[in-house]
Amino acid sequence: MPEIKQVNAILANPSPSDPNGRVTAGHYILEDGLLTMVDADGKPLRGTGGEKIVHRMQDGENPDSIACRLTLMLYRRADDGFNRPLNFQPNQHWH
């Protein structure tokens, strides 16, 4: 199995109110010119349609830069419940 590499994608740069800034980690493998986003154990991550998240590397591209971009995409797409719209179903009752 190819080596699992880690990237840290910047979510927020350091500021007076957040001196450390914020990052999120992503993982990928690179095999035969195909970058595949994976979890920390090497299991491929999948998009909303169930497809693997991959990128065919082109000459001159930096795999860490591509992986950071894909990590940010995954982070923004994650349904963590914070900063996301609320979807209430019709006839849903709260007690």
DRENTOR-720619 format. One record per residue: residue number from 1; residue in one letter; x, y, z of N, C-alpha, C, O in turn. Coordinates in nm, 3 decimals, m for minus. Layout:
N
mivex n=NUM res=A nxx=X nyy=Y nzz=Z caxx=X cayy=Y cazz=Z cxx=X cyy=Y czz=Z oxx=X oyy=Y ozz=Z
...
This chain:
95
mivex n=1 res=M nxx=0.085 nyy=m0.118 nzz=0.000 caxx=0.000 cayy=0.000 cazz=0.000 cxx=0.089 cyy=0.124 czz=0.000 oxx=0.193 oyy=0.126 ozz=0.067
mivex n=2 res=P nxx=0.049 nyy=0.227 nzz=m0.074 caxx=0.128 cayy=0.351 cazz=m0.075 cxx=0.126 cyy=0.420 czz=0.061 oxx=0.038 oyy=0.398 ozz=0.144
mivex n=3 res=E nxx=0.227 nyy=0.503 nzz=0.082 caxx=0.238 cayy=0.579 cazz=0.207 cxx=0.121 cyy=0.677 czz=0.221 oxx=0.086 oyy=0.746 ozz=0.126
mivex n=4 res=I nxx=0.062 nyy=0.682 nzz=0.341 caxx=m0.043 cayy=0.779 cazz=0.371 cxx=0.026 cyy=0.908 czz=0.414 oxx=0.105 oyy=0.910 ozz=0.509
mivex n=5 res=K nxx=m0.004 nyy=1.016 nzz=0.342 caxx=0.056 cayy=1.146 cazz=0.373 cxx=m0.049 cyy=1.237 czz=0.436 oxx=m0.168 oyy=1.227 ozz=0.405
mivex n=6 res=Q nxx=m0.004 nyy=1.324 nzz=0.524 caxx=m0.094 cayy=1.417 cazz=0.591 cxx=m0.064 cyy=1.559 czz=0.548 oxx=0.052 oyy=1.597 ozz=0.531
mivex n=7 res=V nxx=m0.171 nyy=1.638 nzz=0.530 caxx=m0.159 cayy=1.782 cazz=0.505 cxx=m0.241 cyy=1.854 czz=0.610 oxx=m0.336 oyy=1.798 ozz=0.666
mivex n=8 res=N nxx=m0.205 nyy=1.978 nzz=0.637 caxx=m0.281 cayy=2.062 cazz=0.728 cxx=m0.330 cyy=2.183 czz=0.649 oxx=m0.251 oyy=2.266 ozz=0.605
mivex n=9 res=A nxx=m0.461 nyy=2.190 nzz=0.633 caxx=m0.521 cayy=2.299 cazz=0.557 cxx=m0.562 cyy=2.410 czz=0.653 oxx=m0.623 oyy=2.385 ozz=0.757
mivex n=10 res=I nxx=m0.526 nyy=2.534 nzz=0.619 caxx=m0.554 cayy=2.649 cazz=0.705 cxx=m0.701 cyy=2.689 czz=0.692 oxx=m0.749 oyy=2.719 ozz=0.583
mivex n=11 res=L nxx=m0.770 nyy=2.689 nzz=0.807 caxx=m0.909 cayy=2.736 cazz=0.812 cxx=m0.915 cyy=2.884 czz=0.849 oxx=m0.999 oyy=2.958 ozz=0.798
mivex n=12 res=A nxx=m0.826 nyy=2.926 nzz=0.937 caxx=m0.821 cayy=3.066 cazz=0.979 cxx=m0.678 cyy=3.099 czz=1.018 oxx=m0.616 oyy=3.026 ozz=1.096
mivex n=13 res=N nxx=m0.627 nyy=3.208 nzz=0.965 caxx=m0.493 cayy=3.253 cazz=1.001 cxx=m0.493 cyy=3.307 czz=1.143 oxx=m0.598 oyy=3.347 ozz=1.194
mivex n=14 res=P nxx=m0.378 nyy=3.310 nzz=1.209 caxx=m0.371 cayy=3.368 cazz=1.343 cxx=m0.421 cyy=3.514 czz=1.341 oxx=m0.399 oyy=3.588 ozz=1.246
mivex n=15 res=S nxx=m0.487 nyy=3.550 nzz=1.450 caxx=m0.538 cayy=3.687 cazz=1.464 cxx=m0.532 cyy=3.722 czz=1.613 oxx=m0.506 oyy=3.635 ozz=1.696
mivex n=16 res=P nxx=m0.556 nyy=3.848 nzz=1.647 caxx=m0.556 cayy=3.885 cazz=1.790 cxx=m0.658 cyy=3.805 czz=1.872 oxx=m0.632 oyy=3.771 ozz=1.987
mivex n=17 res=S nxx=m0.774 nyy=3.774 nzz=1.813 caxx=m0.875 cayy=3.699 cazz=1.888 cxx=m0.852 cyy=3.548 czz=1.883 oxx=m0.907 oyy=3.475 ozz=1.965
mivex n=18 res=D nxx=m0.770 nyy=3.502 nzz=1.788 caxx=m0.740 cayy=3.359 cazz=1.774 cxx=m0.592 cyy=3.346 czz=1.739 oxx=m0.558 oyy=3.319 ozz=1.624
mivex n=19 res=P nxx=m0.503 nyy=3.363 nzz=1.839 caxx=m0.359 cayy=3.369 cazz=1.812 cxx=m0.301 cyy=3.244 czz=1.745 oxx=m0.199 oyy=3.252 ozz=1.677
mivex n=20 res=N nxx=m0.366 nyy=3.130 nzz=1.764 caxx=m0.314 cayy=3.008 cazz=1.704 cxx=m0.369 cyy=2.982 czz=1.564 oxx=m0.315 oyy=2.899 ozz=1.491
mivex n=21 res=G nxx=m0.475 nyy=3.052 nzz=1.526 caxx=m0.540 cayy=3.021 cazz=1.400 cxx=m0.609 cyy=2.886 czz=1.410 oxx=m0.619 oyy=2.829 ozz=1.518
mivex n=22 res=R nxx=m0.658 nyy=2.836 nzz=1.297 caxx=m0.724 cayy=2.705 cazz=1.296 cxx=m0.684 cyy=2.629 czz=1.170 oxx=m0.675 oyy=2.687 ozz=1.062
mivex n=23 res=V nxx=m0.661 nyy=2.499 nzz=1.187 caxx=m0.628 cayy=2.412 cazz=1.074 cxx=m0.712 cyy=2.285 czz=1.083 oxx=m0.766 oyy=2.252 ozz=1.189
mivex n=24 res=T nxx=m0.721 nyy=2.215 nzz=0.973 caxx=m0.782 cayy=2.083 cazz=0.972 cxx=m0.689 cyy=1.990 czz=0.896 oxx=m0.626 oyy=2.031 ozz=0.798
mivex n=25 res=A nxx=m0.680 nyy=1.866 nzz=0.939 caxx=m0.590 cayy=1.770 cazz=0.877 cxx=m0.662 cyy=1.691 czz=0.769 oxx=m0.781 oyy=1.661 ozz=0.780
mivex n=26 res=G nxx=m0.587 nyy=1.659 nzz=0.665 caxx=m0.636 cayy=1.571 cazz=0.560 cxx=m0.530 cyy=1.468 czz=0.530 oxx=m0.412 oyy=1.486 ozz=0.561
mivex n=27 res=H nxx=m0.572 nyy=1.358 nzz=0.469 caxx=m0.479 cayy=1.250 cazz=0.436 cxx=m0.500 cyy=1.208 czz=0.291 oxx=m0.611 oyy=1.213 ozz=0.238
mivex n=28 res=Y nxx=m0.391 nyy=1.167 nzz=0.229 caxx=m0.401 cayy=1.122 cazz=0.090 cxx=m0.294 cyy=1.018 czz=0.060 oxx=m0.194 oyy=1.006 ozz=0.131
mivex n=29 res=I nxx=m0.317 nyy=0.945 nzz=m0.047 caxx=m0.216 cayy=0.857 cazz=m0.104 cxx=m0.196 cyy=0.899 czz=m0.248 oxx=m0.287 oyy=0.952 ozz=m0.312
mivex n=30 res=L nxx=m0.076 nyy=0.875 nzz=m0.298 caxx=m0.043 cayy=0.908 cazz=m0.436 cxx=0.013 cyy=0.783 czz=m0.501 oxx=0.115 oyy=0.729 ozz=m0.459
mivex n=31 res=E nxx=m0.057 nyy=0.738 nzz=m0.604 caxx=m0.016 cayy=0.614 cazz=m0.671 cxx=m0.041 cyy=0.627 czz=m0.820 oxx=m0.153 oyy=0.655 ozz=m0.862
mivex n=32 res=D nxx=0.063 nyy=0.606 nzz=m0.899 caxx=0.053 cayy=0.613 cazz=m1.045 cxx=m0.010 cyy=0.743 czz=m1.093 oxx=m0.090 oyy=0.743 ozz=m1.186
mivex n=33 res=G nxx=0.028 nyy=0.856 nzz=m1.030 caxx=m0.021 cayy=0.986 cazz=m1.071 cxx=m0.163 cyy=1.018 czz=m1.028 oxx=m0.219 oyy=1.119 ozz=m1.070
mivex n=34 res=L nxx=m0.222 nyy=0.933 nzz=m0.945 caxx=m0.359 cayy=0.955 cazz=m0.898 cxx=m0.356 cyy=0.982 czz=m0.748 oxx=m0.314 oyy=0.896 ozz=m0.669
mivex n=35 res=L nxx=m0.400 nyy=1.101 nzz=m0.709 caxx=m0.408 cayy=1.139 cazz=m0.568 cxx=m0.546 cyy=1.100 czz=m0.519 oxx=m0.647 oyy=1.140 ozz=m0.577
mivex n=36 res=T nxx=m0.552 nyy=1.021 nzz=m0.413 caxx=m0.678 cayy=0.976 cazz=m0.355 cxx=m0.686 cyy=1.023 czz=m0.211 oxx=m0.594 oyy=0.997 ozz=m0.133
mivex n=37 res=M nxx=m0.793 nyy=1.092 nzz=m0.175 caxx=m0.813 cayy=1.135 cazz=m0.037 cxx=m0.858 cyy=1.014 czz=0.044 oxx=m0.945 oyy=0.937 ozz=0.003
mivex n=38 res=V nxx=m0.795 nyy=0.999 nzz=0.162 caxx=m0.823 cayy=0.884 cazz=0.248 cxx=m0.837 cyy=0.931 czz=0.392 oxx=m0.806 oyy=1.046 ozz=0.425
mivex n=39 res=D nxx=m0.884 nyy=0.841 nzz=0.479 caxx=m0.882 cayy=0.872 cazz=0.621 cxx=m0.745 cyy=0.835 czz=0.677 oxx=m0.658 oyy=0.790 ozz=0.602
mivex n=40 res=A nxx=m0.725 nyy=0.852 nzz=0.806 caxx=m0.594 cayy=0.828 cazz=0.867 cxx=m0.551 cyy=0.682 czz=0.857 oxx=m0.432 oyy=0.652 ozz=0.870
mivex n=41 res=D nxx=m0.646 nyy=0.592 nzz=0.833 caxx=m0.615 cayy=0.450 cazz=0.819 cxx=m0.595 cyy=0.408 czz=0.674 oxx=m0.566 oyy=0.291 ozz=0.647
mivex n=42 res=G nxx=m0.612 nyy=0.501 nzz=0.580 caxx=m0.593 cayy=0.470 cazz=0.439 cxx=m0.718 cyy=0.430 czz=0.365 oxx=m0.711 oyy=0.393 ozz=0.248
mivex n=43 res=K nxx=m0.833 nyy=0.437 nzz=0.431 caxx=m0.960 cayy=0.403 cazz=0.365 cxx=m1.003 cyy=0.522 czz=0.278 oxx=m1.010 oyy=0.634 ozz=0.328
mivex n=44 res=P nxx=m1.031 nyy=0.499 nzz=0.149 caxx=m1.069 cayy=0.611 cazz=0.061 cxx=m1.193 cyy=0.685 czz=0.111 oxx=m1.291 oyy=0.624 ozz=0.155
mivex n=45 res=L nxx=m1.187 nyy=0.818 nzz=0.104 caxx=m1.302 cayy=0.901 cazz=0.136 cxx=m1.391 cyy=0.910 czz=0.014 oxx=m1.343 oyy=0.900 ozz=m0.099
mivex n=46 res=R nxx=m1.519 nyy=0.929 nzz=0.036 caxx=m1.614 cayy=0.929 cazz=m0.074 cxx=m1.694 cyy=1.060 czz=m0.075 oxx=m1.721 oyy=1.120 ozz=0.029
mivex n=47 res=G nxx=m1.730 nyy=1.101 nzz=m0.196 caxx=m1.810 cayy=1.222 cazz=m0.214 cxx=m1.956 cyy=1.195 czz=m0.186 oxx=m1.993 oyy=1.084 ozz=m0.146
mivex n=48 res=T nxx=m2.037 nyy=1.296 nzz=m0.206 caxx=m2.180 cayy=1.285 cazz=m0.175 cxx=m2.250 cyy=1.181 czz=m0.262 oxx=m2.353 oyy=1.128 ozz=m0.221
mivex n=49 res=G nxx=m2.196 nyy=1.151 nzz=m0.379 caxx=m2.254 cayy=1.049 cazz=m0.466 cxx=m2.192 cyy=0.912 czz=m0.447 oxx=m2.224 oyy=0.819 ozz=m0.522
mivex n=50 res=G nxx=m2.104 nyy=0.897 nzz=m0.349 caxx=m2.041 cayy=0.769 cazz=m0.321 cxx=m1.912 cyy=0.745 czz=m0.397 oxx=m1.849 oyy=0.641 ozz=m0.380
mivex n=51 res=E nxx=m1.872 nyy=0.840 nzz=m0.481 caxx=m1.749 cayy=0.823 cazz=m0.560 cxx=m1.627 cyy=0.858 czz=m0.476 oxx=m1.632 oyy=0.945 ozz=m0.389
mivex n=52 res=K nxx=m1.515 nyy=0.790 nzz=m0.504 caxx=m1.390 cayy=0.822 cazz=m0.438 cxx=m1.349 cyy=0.964 czz=m0.475 oxx=m1.379 oyy=1.011 ozz=m0.585
mivex n=53 res=I nxx=m1.282 nyy=1.032 nzz=m0.383 caxx=m1.236 cayy=1.168 cazz=m0.408 cxx=m1.092 cyy=1.157 czz=m0.458 oxx=m1.000 oyy=1.130 ozz=m0.381
mivex n=54 res=V nxx=m1.076 nyy=1.179 nzz=m0.588 caxx=m0.946 cayy=1.160 cazz=m0.653 cxx=m0.913 cyy=1.280 czz=m0.741 oxx=m1.000 oyy=1.359 ozz=m0.778
mivex n=55 res=H nxx=m0.786 nyy=1.292 nzz=m0.772 caxx=m0.739 cayy=1.395 cazz=m0.864 cxx=m0.624 cyy=1.336 czz=m0.945 oxx=m0.527 oyy=1.286 ozz=m0.887
mivex n=56 res=R nxx=m0.634 nyy=1.342 nzz=m1.077 caxx=m0.525 cayy=1.298 cazz=m1.165 cxx=m0.423 cyy=1.411 czz=m1.170 oxx=m0.453 oyy=1.521 ozz=m1.216
mivex n=57 res=M nxx=m0.303 nyy=1.384 nzz=m1.121 caxx=m0.198 cayy=1.486 cazz=m1.114 cxx=m0.150 cyy=1.523 czz=m1.254 oxx=m0.134 oyy=1.437 ozz=m1.341
mivex n=58 res=Q nxx=m0.128 nyy=1.652 nzz=m1.275 caxx=m0.074 cayy=1.705 cazz=m1.399 cxx=0.070 cyy=1.748 czz=m1.374 oxx=0.110 oyy=1.770 ozz=m1.260
mivex n=59 res=D nxx=0.147 nyy=1.759 nzz=m1.480 caxx=0.287 cayy=1.803 cazz=m1.467 cxx=0.293 cyy=1.937 czz=m1.393 oxx=0.218 oyy=2.030 ozz=m1.424
mivex n=60 res=G nxx=0.381 nyy=1.944 nzz=m1.296 caxx=0.404 cayy=2.069 cazz=m1.223 cxx=0.313 cyy=2.089 czz=m1.103 oxx=0.335 oyy=2.182 ozz=m1.026
mivex n=61 res=E nxx=0.212 nyy=2.006 nzz=m1.085 caxx=0.123 cayy=2.021 cazz=m0.968 cxx=0.190 cyy=1.966 czz=m0.843 oxx=0.264 oyy=1.868 ozz=m0.848
mivex n=62 res=N nxx=0.162 nyy=2.032 nzz=m0.731 caxx=0.214 cayy=1.990 cazz=m0.602 cxx=0.105 cyy=1.908 czz=m0.531 oxx=m0.003 oyy=1.960 ozz=m0.506
mivex n=63 res=P nxx=0.132 nyy=1.781 nzz=m0.498 caxx=0.028 cayy=1.699 cazz=m0.437 cxx=m0.022 cyy=1.753 czz=m0.303 oxx=m0.141 oyy=1.741 ozz=m0.273
mivex n=64 res=D nxx=0.067 nyy=1.813 nzz=m0.223 caxx=0.021 cayy=1.870 cazz=m0.095 cxx=m0.077 cyy=1.984 czz=m0.118 oxx=m0.175 oyy=1.997 ozz=m0.045
mivex n=65 res=S nxx=m0.053 nyy=2.067 nzz=m0.218 caxx=m0.144 cayy=2.179 cazz=m0.248 cxx=m0.281 cyy=2.127 czz=m0.293 oxx=m0.384 oyy=2.178 ozz=m0.250
mivex n=66 res=I nxx=m0.280 nyy=2.025 nzz=m0.378 caxx=m0.407 cayy=1.967 cazz=m0.424 cxx=m0.481 cyy=1.904 czz=m0.307 oxx=m0.602 oyy=1.922 ozz=m0.293
mivex n=67 res=A nxx=m0.408 nyy=1.830 nzz=m0.222 caxx=m0.470 cayy=1.766 cazz=m0.106 cxx=m0.527 cyy=1.869 czz=m0.008 oxx=m0.632 oyy=1.846 ozz=0.050
mivex n=68 res=C nxx=m0.458 nyy=1.982 nzz=0.009 caxx=m0.511 cayy=2.089 cazz=0.096 cxx=m0.642 cyy=2.143 czz=0.040 oxx=m0.738 oyy=2.164 ozz=0.114
mivex n=69 res=R nxx=m0.645 nyy=2.166 nzz=m0.090 caxx=m0.768 cayy=2.217 cazz=m0.153 cxx=m0.883 cyy=2.118 czz=m0.135 oxx=m0.995 oyy=2.158 ozz=m0.103
mivex n=70 res=L nxx=m0.855 nyy=1.990 nzz=m0.155 caxx=m0.959 cayy=1.888 cazz=m0.138 cxx=m0.999 cyy=1.873 czz=0.008 oxx=m1.116 oyy=1.848 ozz=0.039
mivex n=71 res=T nxx=m0.903 nyy=1.888 nzz=0.100 caxx=m0.934 cayy=1.883 cazz=0.243 cxx=m1.029 cyy=1.996 czz=0.281 oxx=m1.124 oyy=1.974 ozz=0.357
mivex n=72 res=L nxx=m1.003 nyy=2.116 nzz=0.230 caxx=m1.093 cayy=2.229 cazz=0.258 cxx=m1.232 cyy=2.203 czz=0.201 oxx=m1.333 oyy=2.236 ozz=0.264
mivex n=73 res=M nxx=m1.239 nyy=2.146 nzz=0.081 caxx=m1.368 cayy=2.113 cazz=0.022 cxx=m1.443 cyy=2.014 czz=0.110 oxx=m1.563 oyy=2.031 ozz=0.135
mivex n=74 res=L nxx=m1.374 nyy=1.912 nzz=0.158 caxx=m1.438 cayy=1.813 cazz=0.245 cxx=m1.481 cyy=1.876 czz=0.377 oxx=m1.590 oyy=1.846 ozz=0.427
mivex n=75 res=Y nxx=m1.399 nyy=1.961 nzz=0.433 caxx=m1.432 cayy=2.027 cazz=0.559 cxx=m1.559 cyy=2.110 czz=0.543 oxx=m1.649 oyy=2.105 ozz=0.627
mivex n=76 res=R nxx=m1.566 nyy=2.186 nzz=0.436 caxx=m1.682 cayy=2.273 cazz=0.414 cxx=m1.808 cyy=2.192 czz=0.385 oxx=m1.919 oyy=2.238 ozz=0.414
mivex n=77 res=R nxx=m1.791 nyy=2.074 nzz=0.330 caxx=m1.904 cayy=1.990 cazz=0.296 cxx=m1.953 cyy=1.905 czz=0.414 oxx=m2.064 oyy=1.852 ozz=0.412
mivex n=78 res=A nxx=m1.868 nyy=1.893 nzz=0.517 caxx=m1.900 cayy=1.808 cazz=0.632 cxx=m2.028 cyy=1.857 czz=0.700 oxx=m2.052 oyy=1.977 ozz=0.712
mivex n=79 res=D nxx=m2.106 nyy=1.764 nzz=0.743 caxx=m2.231 cayy=1.798 cazz=0.813 cxx=m2.207 cyy=1.782 czz=0.962 oxx=m2.250 oyy=1.684 ozz=1.023
mivex n=80 res=D nxx=m2.138 nyy=1.880 nzz=1.021 caxx=m2.107 cayy=1.871 cazz=1.163 cxx=m2.213 cyy=1.939 czz=1.250 oxx=m2.202 oyy=1.938 ozz=1.372
mivex n=81 res=G nxx=m2.315 nyy=1.997 nzz=1.188 caxx=m2.422 cayy=2.058 cazz=1.264 cxx=m2.398 cyy=2.203 czz=1.301 oxx=m2.491 oyy=2.270 ozz=1.346
mivex n=82 res=F nxx=m2.278 nyy=2.254 nzz=1.285 caxx=m2.248 cayy=2.393 cazz=1.319 cxx=m2.238 cyy=2.475 czz=1.191 oxx=m2.184 oyy=2.430 ozz=1.091
mivex n=83 res=N nxx=m2.291 nyy=2.596 nzz=1.197 caxx=m2.287 cayy=2.688 cazz=1.084 cxx=m2.348 cyy=2.629 czz=0.958 oxx=m2.303 oyy=2.657 ozz=0.846
mivex n=84 res=R nxx=m2.449 nyy=2.548 nzz=0.978 caxx=m2.519 cayy=2.488 cazz=0.865 cxx=m2.668 cyy=2.524 czz=0.876 oxx=m2.718 oyy=2.545 ozz=0.987
mivex n=85 res=P nxx=m2.739 nyy=2.531 nzz=0.764 caxx=m2.881 cayy=2.559 cazz=0.772 cxx=m2.956 cyy=2.446 czz=0.843 oxx=m2.919 oyy=2.328 ozz=0.833
mivex n=86 res=L nxx=m3.059 nyy=2.483 nzz=0.913 caxx=m3.144 cayy=2.383 cazz=0.979 cxx=m3.252 cyy=2.340 czz=0.881 oxx=m3.315 oyy=2.423 ozz=0.816
mivex n=87 res=N nxx=m3.272 nyy=2.210 nzz=0.870 caxx=m3.377 cayy=2.155 cazz=0.784 cxx=m3.480 cyy=2.085 czz=0.870 oxx=m3.459 oyy=1.972 ozz=0.914
mivex n=88 res=F nxx=m3.591 nyy=2.151 nzz=0.894 caxx=m3.701 cayy=2.091 cazz=0.969 cxx=m3.797 cyy=2.024 czz=0.872 oxx=m3.832 oyy=2.082 ozz=0.769
mivex n=89 res=Q nxx=m3.837 nyy=1.904 nzz=0.906 caxx=m3.931 cayy=1.832 cazz=0.823 cxx=m4.073 cyy=1.875 czz=0.860 oxx=m4.099 oyy=1.911 ozz=0.975
mivex n=90 res=P nxx=m4.165 nyy=1.873 nzz=0.762 caxx=m4.305 cayy=1.906 cazz=0.793 cxx=m4.359 cyy=1.812 czz=0.902 oxx=m4.324 oyy=1.694 ozz=0.907
mivex n=91 res=N nxx=m4.444 nyy=1.866 nzz=0.985 caxx=m4.510 cayy=1.789 cazz=1.094 cxx=m4.411 cyy=1.741 czz=1.199 oxx=m4.441 oyy=1.648 ozz=1.274
mivex n=92 res=Q nxx=m4.296 nyy=1.801 nzz=1.206 caxx=m4.199 cayy=1.763 cazz=1.309 cxx=m4.236 cyy=1.841 czz=1.434 oxx=m4.254 oyy=1.963 ozz=1.429
mivex n=93 res=H nxx=m4.247 nyy=1.771 nzz=1.546 caxx=m4.287 cayy=1.835 cazz=1.672 cxx=m4.172 cyy=1.832 czz=1.769 oxx=m4.104 oyy=1.730 ozz=1.784
mivex n=94 res=W nxx=m4.151 nyy=1.944 nzz=1.837 caxx=m4.047 cayy=1.954 cazz=1.938 cxx=m4.113 cyy=1.967 czz=2.074 oxx=m4.211 oyy=2.040 ozz=2.089
mivex n=95 res=H nxx=m4.061 nyy=1.897 nzz=2.169 caxx=m4.117 cayy=1.902 cazz=2.306 cxx=m4.018 cyy=1.961 czz=2.400 oxx=m4.046 oyy=1.974 ozz=2.519
